């Protein structure tokens, strides 16, 4: 890094001083090099309470300033805003049975395995709940060079536990889930989400694989010195998702704060206890939201169907109710939605810049969320 700047520590937020304590936590984080910049937003009482930003794309003095509309690589927040949302939509319209066996949809998952193998009992529900028995993360990209080879490797992964008995956050599980859902809809995940989700909600800044002309408008996530050997900016950071042409069930989505609050608003207005929409206009019904927000097994797991829920020492802090859903992204992004309080908070950062070493965000996220909720 060169020509480093000291980020502004006293920026006046557009909403005045109500969220000053939350902003100070983020300013302090920027000063500590937890991330060079961030965008954040809060939805409460059916209204956007704040959308703002602090810092810069990188620590260089010539780096652009982040705005509330800046688009970020969402990383694993993709799992809820795209893949889980697709599963919710298909389930709601009777096009998806959560208890369908993965092997019935992807025969390669069971072909060649021993009779009675654990894989024969894996259901779509298990993939959503991260309790399928599949491993958490595999560096397929180290030895694989094509999407077809990567999918084949996912299909052949050995299960490390009986389905439903162990909670293990699994990227391979969501890669397979994304492929299974694409078979249900007969088109790529990226096409369905654009037409059926992002366009109806006015999420005009959300999508996969930004065009080359837009990449410079997105904060870089990493100086990759081991795989792609270049600055990663405007293309998905996750190497396995990159091998899958930037569109996968586990990662690949890019978005900004206004769009994420639109998505969260749809979840909240459709949530438990809300009146049915006129002419069934809502994308998700209350029963669907409630079902997917329910914790799954085994005992002690915080995972619902696709979503995470607050656990002890949660990134959501101390004030999000047990009836909350959310998700984190490796790049430094997060979305939390409190279904009881009607509150949603989006925080987008590139905490992996210029490398993946810093873990400061683990303390920043809960402190930021606590400050936001206390301000409300």
Secondary structure by P-SEA (a helix, b strand, c coil): ccccccccccccccccccaaaaaaaaaaaaaaccccccccccccccccccccccccccccccbbbbccccccccccccccccaaaaaaaaaaaccccccccccccccccccccccccccccccaaaaaacccccccccccccccccaaaaaaaaaaccccccccccccccaaaaaaaaaaaaaaacccaaaaaaccccccccccccccccccccccccccccccccccccccccccccaaaaaaccccccccccccaaaaaaaaaaaaaacccccccccccccccaaaaaaaacccccccccccccccccccccccccccccccccccccccccccccccccbbbbbbbcccccccccccaaaaaaaaaaaaaaac
